[in-house]
Amino acid sequence: MRAKRSFKMQYKREVLRMVATVGIDETIKQSSVPRWTVRDWVKNEDKITSFSGSQKSKAMKGQGRKEMIPFSHTLVLYMKNERRDNNVSVI
């Protein structure tokens, strides 16, 4: 099984420019990027071209696990305040 490769945003934009000029098939031959990867980039072209982060970044931001409880910080503060105010001892 091949190792997964990751590509910088700058390179993704270059490949998308090649697709616009010479087409997908020729771009795949010249760039040696897998066909499905190029197709995904074409599908997400708007996001890739409008990305305003570092050009060396390999992924658009927003990946990762989302918080299950978006107010968790507030909840923890409330619990600490209640313990302190009510003198509840934790065993």
VOMARDO-14434 format. One record per residue (C-alpha): x, y, z. Coordinates in steps of 0.02 Angstrom, whole numbers, padded with zeros to 5 digits, always signed. Layout:
BEGIN
XYZ;...
END
This chain:
BEGIN
+00000+00000+00000;+00064+00172-00047;+00105+00299+00086;-00015+00446+00093;+00056+00608+00027;+00003+00782+00072;+00021+00936-00036;+00042+01118+00009;-00092+01245-00039;+00027+01330-00159;+00052+01167-00254;-00135+01133-00257;-00164+01303-00336;-00030+01269-00467;-00113+01103-00512;-00283+01189-00525;-00208+01317-00645;-00137+01174-00749;-00309+01091-00753;-00384+01252-00819;-00256+01264-00960;-00216+01086-01014;-00355+00980-00937;-00363+00847-00803;-00283+00702-00897;-00129+00800-00950;-00113+00876-00777;-00114+00703-00697;+00025+00645-00812;+00133+00799-00782;+00106+00817-00595;+00099+00633-00542;-00044+00674-00423;-00177+00537-00413;-00332+00562-00521;-00455+00563-00376;-00350+00689-00281;-00353+00808-00429;-00541+00782-00448;-00567+00823-00264;-00463+00981-00284;-00566+01033-00435;-00725+01001-00336;-00658+01107-00192;-00577+01238-00304;-00672+01383-00225;-00612+01338-00051;-00433+01310-00107;-00419+01473-00205;-00504+01576-00069;-00399+01502+00072;-00312+01648+00159;-00195+01552+00274;-00014+01505+00249;+00033+01441+00076;+00135+01305+00162;-00019+01240+00250;-00068+01067+00191;-00249+01071+00245;-00388+01197+00257;-00431+01241+00434;-00584+01170+00519;-00537+00987+00526;-00538+00894+00688;-00659+00843+00821;-00795+00968+00862;-00839+01005+01042;-00984+00901+01106;-01030+01033+01235;-00995+01206+01162;-01019+01289+01331;-00900+01172+01426;-00785+01311+01487;-00932+01405+01562;-00997+01245+01641;-00829+01209+01724;-00821+01387+01792;-00997+01370+01862;-00955+01205+01946;-00798+01277+02026;-00893+01429+02088;-01028+01319+02164;-00900+01211+02254;-00810+01363+02321;-00971+01451+02376;-01052+01300+02456;-00893+01233+02537;-00921+01062+02463;-00773+00950+02494;-00721+00824+02364;-00670+00657+02437;
END
